[in-house]
Amino acid sequence: MNDQPKIMETELICVIVNYGTGSKIIKFAKQHGISGGTIFLGKGTIKNRVLELLDLSDVRKEIVIMGAEKSTAYTVLDELDKKFAFHKPHHGIAFNTSITRIIGTSSIKCGNINKIRGEENIMINAICVIVDKGKAEDVVEAATKAGARGGTIINARGSGIHETSKLFSMDIEPEKEIVLILAENSITEAIVSSIKEKLEIDKPGNGIIFIQHVDKAYGLY
């Protein structure tokens, strides 16, 4: 008998929508084969002169994270776009990245698929920046200066008073903010360099940047 775990290709789906829509996303995804998901609270950054005058330029967002087998993930992304119209302005963003390994379930082998919305050779990256609370706006400003269209800011915290989550050995506490930026491969390095320079990321304790390749995305344009 072969007791080796089944090798399967699995994807992580990330959906960024307006506050109050996250539960609808998960409910709809479950109808198409997703077992469940997690919702995080965050805020989007937009540039609109009228909203800035009204002090409404920060929009509350929900970030939905779901895992699925690759073919299911692609089907769910397509169906979510049909249902929630991510291709329309301000309706949200949805994308997926490959999961290389899951501890406690099974080993996963993933491949890169350089295809987004039917177009070949268009590469999108997810840039994730972790900084001290209050510096997220500086990250977005630096990224926008280098060509980014904006970002999503997530307030991070540990799981309890005496516990903290860790990412790359860095504590994720209430004093931290996570900025998620999606950008074309051609301007990713410029964005990262701009953030590094403005936030002095190379100095210890000033933050962490990591980049993931996005296999498929909706709502970016």
N, C-alpha and C positions, 0 to 999 in steps of 0.2 A: 504494500500500500504506500502510495506517495503522500507523505505528510507535509510536503512543501506548500507554503502559502500561494494562493493563486496570484499570478502576475497580471495586473490590469492597469490600464492607463486612466488616470483620474485627473480631473480638473477642479480648480477652485474658481467659483463664480462670485464676482463682486458686482453689486448693483447699488448705485448711488441715486437716491430719489428724495423728493421733498418729504418733510416730516409728516408722518401719518400714513405713508404709502407702504412702508416696509412690511407690515403684516399682510397686506394684500399681495405683495410680491411673493412671499413665502407660501401663502395659501394657493396661489395660482401655480407656483412651481411644483408643489406637492401633487397637483393634479396631473403633472407631466413627468413624474418619476423621481422627484427630489424627496429625500426622507425628512429633511428639516433644514434649519438655518439659524443664524445668529444675527441680531440687529444691534448695531452700534449707533450712538448719537454723534453728530458732528455738525459742521456748518460749512456752507459753500462761500466762495468769494467771487463776487461779480463786480463789474465796473459799469455803473450807471449813474449819471450825474444827478438825476432827480432823486433816486433812492439814497444816494450819499447825502443829499441835502436834508432828507427826512430821517437820516441815521438808520436806514433799513438795508444797508448794503451787505450785511451778513445774513444769509438765509439758512434756517435750520434744515439739516439734512439727516437722513437715515442711511446707514451703510449696511447692506445685507450681504452676509457671507454664507455661501452654500457649497458643499462638496458633492461631486457626482462623477460617475463613469463618463469617459470622454464623449461618447456618442450621445449619451443622455444630456450632458452639459451643452453640447452644441444645439440639440433639439430645443432644450429649455430656453437658451438665449434667443433663438429664432422666434419661439412662441411668445416670449416676454416682449420682444420688440413689436410683434404684431398687436399684442394686447395693450401695451402701455405706450406705444408710439415714441420710442426713444429717438427716432430720426427727426422728430419735431423739436424745436427749441424749448428748453427748460422742462422737458419731460423726463430727464434723467440720463444716466450713463450706465452701461452694462458691459462688462468684459470678463474674460477668463484667463487664468494662467495655469501652467502645468504644476502639479504636485509631484515632487520627486520621490517622497517617501512619507508614509504615515506610521507612526509608532503605535503599536497596540492593535493594529488591524491587519495590514498586509503590506508587502513590499510592492512598490508601484514603479513601473517603467513608463516614462513619458517622452514624447517626441515633440519637436517644434513644428508648428504649422504656420507658415508665413503667408497667411491669407486672411484678409479682413474685409468683410462685406463684399465678397466676390472679386476683390482686386488683389493681384499678385504683387509680391515684393514690396508691400507697404508695411513697415515695421513700426510697431507702437511699443513703448516702454512705460511701465508703471514705476515712477520715482517716489520712494517713501523716505521722508525725512523726519527724524525724531529729535526734538529740541526742547529746551526748558519752556515752561509756560510763559506766554507773553511774547515769544519770538516767532510764532507761526506766521504772523503777518509779514515779518521781515523776510521769511522764506518765500512767501507768495510774491512779495514785491521783487525780490531778486530773480525768481523764476519767470515772472511776467516780463521783466526787463530783457531777459534772454530769449523771449519768444513764446513762453507758455501762455495758455489761454486762461489759466486760473488754477485753483486747487480746492481740495476738501480738507478741512481741519477737523481732527478728531481729538477730543480730550481723553487721555489715557489715565488709567488708575490701576492699582493693584487689586487683588482679590479679597483683601481684608486689612484690618488695621495693622496687624503685625506681619503681613505678607505683601510681597510685591511680585509682579510678573517680571520676567527678564527676557530681553531680546538681544542676542549677541552679547550677553553678560552685562547689559545695561538695564538698570532698574526702570520700569515703567510705572511711575507713581502719579498722583494727582498734579504734581508740578511739571508734568511733561505734556507736550502736544505732538501729535503726529500729523504730518501734512502729506496727502496723497496727490500726486500730479501725474497726469497722463500726457505723453508727448511723443511726437514722431522721433524715430531713431536719429534723423539728421540733425536735430537740435537738442538731443538729450545731453550730450557732453557739454554744450554751451550752458544749459540750464544748471547742470550739476556744478560746473565751474563757477557760475555766478553765485550760487548758494554757498559754496565752499568759501569763496572770497568774502562775501558779506557777513556770514555767520562765523567765520574762522573755524570751520569744522575740523580742520587738521589739529587744532589744539585740544588736548585731553578734556573731556567733560562738556564740550560745546555742542555735541550732537552726533548723530549717525545718519548716513545716507546709504540706502541700498536700492538696487534696480532690478526689476523683473521684466522678462519679455512677455508681452500680451499676445495670446494666440488669436483672439477674435474680439472685436469691440463694436458697440453700437452707441450712437448718440454723441460722437465726438465732433461731428461736423454739421 
